[in-house]
Amino acid sequence: MTLFRTTLAVSNTFIEWIEYSLYLFLSPTLSKQFFPVISESAGLIMTYGLFATAYFFRPLGALLFGYFSDRLGRKPPMIFAILLMGVATLGMGTLPTYASVGMLAPALLLFFRILQSIAVSGEYQSSAIYLMEHSPKPFSGALIIAASAGGMCVGGSIVSLLSHYAVSDTHWRWPFLIVGALALILALFRFKLAETPVFREMQSQHRIQRNPITALMHYPIPMLRIVLTSIFVCVFVYTCNGYYAAYLAKHTTLGISTAYVYCSLCELGVALFAPLIAFFWGEKHNTWILRLGAIGMALTAPWMFFAAQADNHSWIAQALILFTVFDALVTASIAYFLFLQLPPTIRCTGVGLGWNFSAAFFGGTAPMVAQKLVSAGYPLGPGYLVSGAAILALSAIKEK
């Protein structure tokens, strides 16, 4: 791995997940801007509902980006993905609110969220596969997943600062505008990336798959493994980070700023420790690391919500430390596990489709489902939701 290639792939994923996490962390603020005529709880559910609705477009984006990655190369879709994300995020920063244009405001919010979802569906796995096809090791994949955790850390830190120093009703716009512009600048550098040696070999040997989508039908078991493990990761990420931060801010005495700082520190820990775990232990024990992460997350998630319900700050801190440890284990191992499931001729299509199908129907809906469970009187429900997803994943995590 050259330093330029690695830095560019990691930095673009990092920027995208700052952009993407801003919506989750700013959901309580956005609900007041775009759904002010309904109750606070209903507005938050509607805001999460837009998040979930946009996610349903991720499988479409995965099909398009995955197909062209397997047919034309890994590089072109990666360039288009970051360009699309930059444009969509800038658009979100310039949106009119409900007070200005009524129901057109949430409609426009949904439109730009759809563009963001399509962009992320072409970036996340593509960057990981791109690095691992240059250096097929767990460390390469862990760098990309850790970069997304780092992006969420920065996104949470930004929102924490905004909540502490907010001076106007428009303060939520600036993060979208700034990071959207940065994404467009970074996109220019991606034109200098070289194609992966794996794809160049496929070209030279005339092994390009004519139709990667139909070819996936010959790999039902690997696809099932990809889907089940992806469901688990998507559910716990969106439930135990973005949603949990908002839950702490609303249902405990920590305060908004402290809640977001806590969750941001968790993601910082994941970003720092996951690559180290992958580097030292990943090549020999990748599957076992992923299993241990899933078991730990199944036990930790209910404890996180129990600690929050009790409003015990010491218990909350302990639960978040455990969450950081097990999140780091999953982050260190998941990309390489998915990478090994399919041959390179259909790898981008299969991994992208499986991951983004799971994200659309289980990850994107997780905050909304969690809020509905809490609103219905089941405060530990989100934690048990994560536990169920972890148990499903454990049935699929096997040596290739």
C-alpha positions as CSV (number, residue, x, y, z in Angstrom):
1,M,0.0,0.0,0.0
2,T,1.4,3.4,-1.0
3,L,0.9,6.2,1.5
4,F,-0.9,8.3,-1.2
5,R,-3.4,5.6,-2.1
6,T,-4.1,4.7,1.5
7,T,-4.4,8.2,2.7
8,L,-6.8,9.2,-0.1
9,A,-9.0,6.2,0.3
10,V,-9.2,6.6,4.1
11,S,-9.6,10.4,4.0
12,N,-12.5,10.2,1.5
13,T,-14.3,7.6,3.6
14,F,-13.6,9.7,6.7
15,I,-15.1,12.8,5.1
16,E,-18.1,10.9,3.9
17,W,-18.9,9.6,7.3
18,I,-18.6,13.0,8.9
19,E,-21.2,14.1,6.4
20,Y,-23.4,11.1,6.8
21,S,-23.3,11.0,10.6
22,L,-24.2,14.7,10.9
23,Y,-27.8,13.8,10.0
24,L,-28.1,11.2,12.8
25,F,-26.5,13.4,15.4
26,L,-28.4,16.5,14.3
27,S,-31.8,14.7,14.1
28,P,-33.2,16.4,17.2
29,T,-32.4,19.8,15.7
30,L,-33.5,18.9,12.2
31,S,-36.9,17.6,13.5
32,K,-37.6,21.1,14.9
33,Q,-36.6,22.7,11.6
34,F,-38.5,20.4,9.3
35,F,-41.4,19.1,11.5
36,P,-42.2,21.9,13.9
37,V,-46.0,21.4,13.8
38,I,-46.1,18.0,15.5
39,S,-44.9,16.8,18.9
40,E,-41.2,16.5,19.6
41,S,-41.4,12.7,19.8
42,A,-43.4,12.4,16.5
43,G,-41.1,14.9,14.8
44,L,-38.1,12.8,15.8
45,I,-39.7,9.7,14.5
46,M,-40.5,11.5,11.2
47,T,-36.9,12.6,10.9
48,Y,-35.6,9.1,11.5
49,G,-38.3,8.0,9.0
50,L,-36.7,10.1,6.3
51,F,-33.4,8.6,7.2
52,A,-34.9,5.1,6.8
53,T,-36.7,6.0,3.6
54,A,-33.6,7.2,1.9
55,Y,-31.8,4.0,2.9
56,F,-34.2,2.0,0.7
57,F,-32.3,3.5,-2.3
58,R,-29.0,2.0,-1.2
59,P,-29.5,-1.4,-2.9
60,L,-30.1,0.5,-6.1
61,G,-26.9,2.4,-5.7
62,A,-25.1,-0.8,-4.8
63,L,-26.3,-2.5,-7.9
64,L,-25.1,0.4,-10.1
65,F,-21.8,1.0,-8.4
66,G,-21.1,-2.7,-7.9
67,Y,-21.9,-3.5,-11.5
68,F,-19.7,-0.9,-13.0
69,S,-16.9,-1.7,-10.5
70,D,-16.9,-5.3,-11.6
71,R,-17.3,-4.4,-15.3
72,L,-15.2,-1.2,-15.7
73,G,-12.9,-1.1,-12.8
74,R,-12.8,-0.1,-9.1
75,K,-11.6,3.5,-9.7
76,P,-14.4,5.2,-11.8
77,P,-17.3,4.5,-9.4
78,M,-15.2,5.7,-6.4
79,I,-14.7,9.1,-8.1
80,F,-18.4,9.5,-8.9
81,A,-19.4,8.4,-5.4
82,I,-17.5,11.1,-3.6
83,L,-18.6,13.8,-6.1
84,L,-22.3,12.8,-5.5
85,M,-21.8,12.9,-1.8
86,G,-20.3,16.4,-1.9
87,V,-23.1,17.8,-4.0
88,A,-25.8,16.2,-1.8
89,T,-24.2,17.4,1.4
90,L,-23.9,21.0,0.1
91,G,-27.5,20.8,-0.9
92,M,-28.5,19.8,2.6
93,G,-26.7,22.8,4.0
94,T,-28.7,25.2,1.8
95,L,-32.2,23.7,2.4
96,P,-35.1,26.0,3.3
97,T,-37.0,25.0,6.4
98,Y,-40.7,24.3,7.1
99,A,-41.2,27.9,8.2
100,S,-40.1,29.1,4.7
101,V,-41.7,26.6,2.3
102,G,-43.9,24.3,4.3
103,M,-44.0,20.6,3.3
104,L,-41.6,21.2,0.4
105,A,-38.8,21.5,3.0
106,P,-38.9,17.8,4.3
107,A,-39.5,16.7,0.7
108,L,-36.2,18.4,-0.3
109,L,-34.5,17.0,2.8
110,L,-35.5,13.5,1.7
111,F,-34.3,14.1,-1.9
112,F,-30.8,15.1,-0.7
113,R,-30.7,12.2,1.8
114,I,-31.5,9.8,-1.1
115,L,-28.5,11.2,-3.0
116,Q,-26.3,10.7,0.0
117,S,-27.5,7.1,0.5
118,I,-26.8,6.3,-3.2
119,A,-23.3,7.9,-2.8
120,V,-22.5,6.0,0.4
121,S,-23.6,2.7,-1.2
122,G,-20.9,3.2,-3.8
123,E,-18.1,4.4,-1.5
124,Y,-18.0,2.3,1.7
125,Q,-17.3,-1.2,0.4
126,S,-15.6,0.1,-2.8
127,S,-12.8,1.8,-0.8
128,A,-12.3,-1.2,1.4
129,I,-12.2,-3.6,-1.6
130,Y,-9.9,-1.2,-3.4
131,L,-7.3,-1.2,-0.6
132,M,-7.6,-5.0,0.0
133,E,-7.1,-5.8,-3.7
134,H,-3.8,-3.9,-3.4
135,S,-2.9,-5.5,-0.1
136,P,-5.2,-8.4,0.8
137,K,-5.0,-8.3,4.6
138,P,-7.4,-7.5,7.4
139,F,-5.5,-4.4,8.2
140,S,-6.4,-2.8,4.9
141,G,-10.1,-3.3,5.3
142,A,-9.9,-2.2,9.0
143,L,-8.4,1.1,8.0
144,I,-11.6,1.9,5.9
145,I,-14.1,0.8,8.6
146,A,-12.0,2.6,11.2
147,A,-12.1,5.7,9.1
148,S,-15.9,5.6,9.2
149,A,-15.7,5.4,13.0
150,G,-13.4,8.4,13.0
151,G,-15.8,10.3,10.8
152,M,-18.6,9.6,13.2
153,C,-16.4,10.7,16.1
154,V,-15.8,14.0,14.3
155,G,-19.4,14.4,13.4
156,G,-20.5,13.9,17.0
157,S,-17.8,16.3,18.2
158,I,-19.0,19.0,15.8
159,V,-22.6,18.5,17.0
160,S,-21.4,18.7,20.6
161,L,-19.7,22.0,20.0
162,L,-22.7,23.3,18.1
163,S,-25.1,22.4,21.0
164,H,-22.8,24.1,23.4
165,Y,-22.1,27.3,21.5
166,A,-25.2,27.6,19.2
167,V,-25.9,31.2,18.5
168,S,-28.7,31.0,15.9
169,D,-31.2,28.7,14.3
170,T,-29.0,28.3,11.3
171,H,-25.9,26.8,13.1
172,W,-26.8,23.3,11.9
173,R,-26.1,24.3,8.2
174,W,-22.4,25.1,8.5
175,P,-21.1,21.5,9.0
176,F,-22.9,20.3,5.9
177,L,-21.6,23.2,3.9
178,I,-18.0,22.8,5.0
179,V,-17.6,19.1,4.7
180,G,-19.5,19.0,1.4
181,A,-17.0,21.5,0.0
182,L,-14.1,19.3,1.3
183,A,-15.6,16.2,-0.3
184,L,-15.6,17.9,-3.7
185,I,-11.9,19.0,-3.3
186,L,-10.8,15.5,-2.3
187,A,-12.7,14.1,-5.3
188,L,-10.2,15.8,-7.6
189,F,-7.3,13.8,-6.1
190,R,-9.1,10.5,-6.8
191,F,-8.4,10.9,-10.5
192,K,-4.8,10.2,-9.7
193,L,-5.5,6.8,-8.2
194,A,-4.3,3.7,-10.1
195,E,-6.5,0.7,-10.8
196,T,-6.1,-2.4,-8.6
197,P,-3.8,-5.2,-9.7
198,V,-6.6,-7.7,-9.2
199,F,-8.8,-5.9,-11.7
200,R,-5.9,-5.4,-14.2
201,E,-5.2,-9.1,-14.0
202,M,-8.9,-9.8,-14.7
203,Q,-8.7,-7.6,-17.7
204,S,-5.5,-9.2,-19.1
205,Q,-6.9,-12.7,-18.7
206,H,-10.3,-11.7,-20.1
207,R,-12.2,-12.8,-17.0
208,I,-14.5,-9.8,-16.7
209,Q,-17.9,-11.0,-15.8
210,R,-20.5,-10.2,-18.4
211,N,-23.3,-9.9,-15.9
212,P,-22.2,-9.8,-12.3
213,I,-25.7,-9.5,-11.0
214,T,-27.0,-12.8,-12.4
215,A,-23.7,-14.5,-11.6
216,L,-24.5,-14.0,-7.9
217,M,-27.2,-16.6,-8.1
218,H,-24.5,-19.2,-8.0
219,Y,-23.3,-18.1,-4.6
220,P,-26.4,-18.3,-2.3
221,I,-24.5,-19.4,0.9
222,P,-21.8,-16.7,0.7
223,M,-24.4,-14.1,0.0
224,L,-26.4,-15.2,3.0
225,R,-23.3,-14.8,5.2
226,I,-22.7,-11.4,3.8
227,V,-26.3,-10.3,4.5
228,L,-26.6,-11.7,8.0
229,T,-23.3,-10.2,9.2
230,S,-24.1,-6.9,7.5
231,I,-27.5,-6.8,9.2
232,F,-25.8,-7.1,12.6
233,V,-23.2,-4.4,11.9
234,C,-25.7,-2.0,10.5
235,V,-28.2,-2.4,13.4
236,F,-25.6,-2.0,16.2
237,V,-23.9,1.0,14.5
238,Y,-27.0,3.0,14.1
239,T,-28.6,1.9,17.3
240,C,-25.7,2.1,19.7
241,N,-24.1,5.3,18.4
242,G,-26.2,7.8,16.5
243,Y,-29.5,6.9,18.2
244,Y,-27.9,6.2,21.6
245,A,-26.4,9.6,21.7
246,A,-29.8,11.2,21.1
247,Y,-31.3,8.8,23.7
248,L,-28.8,9.8,26.4
249,A,-29.3,13.5,25.6
250,K,-33.1,13.2,26.1
251,H,-33.5,10.5,28.8
252,T,-30.6,11.2,31.1
253,T,-29.2,14.1,33.1
254,L,-25.9,14.0,31.1
255,G,-26.9,16.9,28.9
256,I,-26.7,17.1,25.1
257,S,-23.1,18.2,24.9
258,T,-21.8,15.5,27.3
259,A,-23.8,12.8,25.6
260,Y,-22.3,13.5,22.2
261,V,-18.8,13.8,23.6
262,Y,-19.2,10.3,25.2
263,C,-20.3,8.7,22.0
264,S,-17.7,10.5,20.0
265,L,-15.0,9.3,22.3
266,C,-16.2,5.7,21.7
267,E,-15.8,6.1,18.0
268,L,-12.4,7.6,18.5
269,G,-11.4,4.6,20.5
270,V,-12.7,2.3,17.7
271,A,-10.8,4.3,15.1
272,L,-7.5,4.0,17.0
273,F,-7.7,0.4,18.2
274,A,-9.4,-1.5,15.4
275,P,-6.4,-1.2,12.9
276,L,-4.0,-2.3,15.7
277,I,-6.1,-5.4,16.4
278,A,-6.3,-6.2,12.7
279,F,-2.5,-5.7,12.2
280,F,-1.4,-7.9,15.1
281,W,-4.0,-10.6,15.2
282,G,-6.2,-10.3,12.1
283,E,-4.4,-12.5,9.6
284,K,-4.6,-15.6,11.8
285,H,-7.7,-15.0,13.9
286,N,-10.0,-12.8,11.8
287,T,-13.1,-15.0,12.1
288,W,-12.6,-15.5,15.8
289,I,-12.2,-11.7,16.4
290,L,-15.5,-11.1,14.6
291,R,-17.3,-13.8,16.6
292,L,-16.0,-12.4,19.9
293,G,-17.2,-8.9,18.8
294,A,-20.6,-10.2,18.0
295,I,-21.0,-12.1,21.3
296,G,-19.8,-9.0,23.3
297,M,-22.2,-6.7,21.4
298,A,-25.1,-9.0,22.1
299,L,-24.4,-8.7,25.8
300,T,-23.4,-5.1,26.0
301,A,-26.3,-3.4,24.0
302,P,-29.1,-4.2,26.5
303,W,-26.8,-3.0,29.3
304,M,-26.2,0.3,27.6
305,F,-29.9,1.1,27.5
306,F,-30.4,-0.3,31.1
307,A,-27.7,2.1,32.3
308,A,-29.3,5.0,30.5
309,Q,-32.8,4.2,31.9
310,A,-31.3,4.1,35.4
311,D,-29.5,7.4,34.6
312,N,-26.5,6.1,36.3
313,H,-23.5,7.9,34.9
314,S,-21.0,5.4,36.1
315,W,-22.9,2.5,34.5
316,I,-23.2,4.5,31.3
317,A,-19.5,5.0,31.1
318,Q,-18.8,1.3,31.8
319,A,-21.3,0.3,29.1
320,L,-19.7,2.6,26.6
321,I,-16.2,1.3,27.3
322,L,-17.4,-2.2,26.7
323,F,-19.2,-1.1,23.5
324,T,-15.9,0.5,22.3
325,V,-14.0,-2.7,22.8
326,F,-16.5,-4.9,21.0
327,D,-17.1,-2.4,18.3
328,A,-13.3,-2.3,17.7
329,L,-13.2,-6.1,17.3
330,V,-16.0,-6.0,14.7
331,T,-14.5,-3.1,12.9
332,A,-11.1,-4.8,12.8
333,S,-12.5,-8.0,11.1
334,I,-15.7,-7.4,9.2
335,A,-14.3,-6.0,5.9
336,Y,-11.8,-8.8,5.4
337,F,-14.5,-11.4,6.3
338,L,-16.8,-10.0,3.6
339,F,-13.9,-9.7,1.1
340,L,-13.2,-13.4,1.3
341,Q,-16.8,-14.5,0.6
342,L,-16.8,-14.0,-3.2
343,P,-14.4,-14.2,-6.2
344,P,-13.1,-10.9,-7.5
345,T,-15.2,-11.0,-10.7
346,I,-18.4,-10.4,-8.7
347,R,-16.9,-9.1,-5.4
348,C,-18.0,-5.5,-5.6
349,T,-21.5,-6.3,-6.8
350,G,-22.1,-9.0,-4.2
351,V,-20.6,-7.3,-1.2
352,G,-22.1,-4.0,-2.1
353,L,-25.5,-5.4,-2.7
354,G,-25.5,-7.6,0.5
355,W,-24.3,-4.8,2.7
356,N,-26.6,-2.1,1.3
357,F,-29.6,-4.4,1.3
358,S,-29.0,-4.9,5.0
359,A,-28.4,-1.2,5.6
360,A,-31.6,-0.3,3.8
361,F,-34.0,-2.7,5.5
362,F,-32.3,-3.0,8.9
363,G,-29.7,-0.3,9.5
364,G,-31.6,2.7,8.2
365,T,-34.7,1.7,9.9
366,A,-33.0,0.9,13.2
367,P,-33.2,4.5,14.8
368,M,-36.9,4.7,13.8
369,V,-37.7,1.3,15.2
370,A,-35.7,2.0,18.4
371,Q,-37.6,5.3,18.9
372,K,-40.9,3.5,18.4
373,L,-40.0,0.8,21.0
374,V,-39.0,3.5,23.5
375,S,-42.1,5.6,22.8
376,A,-44.2,2.4,23.3
377,G,-42.8,1.8,26.7
378,Y,-39.9,-0.6,26.0
379,P,-36.8,1.3,26.9
380,L,-34.6,-1.8,26.7
381,G,-36.1,-2.7,23.3
382,P,-33.3,-1.2,21.2
383,G,-30.7,-3.2,23.1
384,Y,-32.5,-6.4,22.5
385,L,-32.8,-5.5,18.9
386,V,-29.0,-5.5,18.6
387,S,-28.8,-8.7,20.5
388,G,-31.1,-10.5,18.1
389,A,-29.1,-9.2,15.1
390,A,-25.8,-10.4,16.8
391,I,-27.3,-13.9,17.3
392,L,-28.2,-14.1,13.6
393,A,-24.7,-13.0,12.6
394,L,-23.1,-15.7,14.8
395,S,-24.9,-18.4,12.8
396,A,-23.2,-17.0,9.6
397,I,-19.6,-16.3,10.8
398,K,-17.7,-19.3,9.7
399,E,-14.2,-19.9,8.2
400,K,-14.2,-19.5,4.4
